[in-house]
Amino acid sequence: MDNDELDDLIHLADPPGTSGHVVALRVLKRSNPGGELLDCEFVVSTETVTGRFPVGVSSFDLDRWEEALISLAGHRFVSWLNSGRTVELRIKPLSPSAIGVSISDAPSSQVTVSLPMSPPAGWIADHQARLVKARQVLAG
């Protein structure tokens, strides 16, 4: 598997010329040949804070992300990877064009970064396509 095949499972970025906030979940690699996990890292970038948080993502987690995207399409709050053992992502719709995004690494560094974002129109459909690609990478 080439790194060219890998894509961000999550990529939320404010439009150019605004705050420049970015939250991404980068797919780094499959944990091992035939592995059941994707080695990933959350990357958070703001004007004043940049952080990286490693996380493993399983097929079960991808199913929960699909459910979260459906909830977000219905303008509902979501919490993903909320097992208490890893980094947690929370997304709260604030208005039709804004969301609040929070990354919490309570089990390890105890750091939480929360920021408002204005994702582009169609961002949920984009993330559904990213999910399909991540499942293909996991399937090998």
Disulfide bonds with the S-S distance in Angstrom:
none
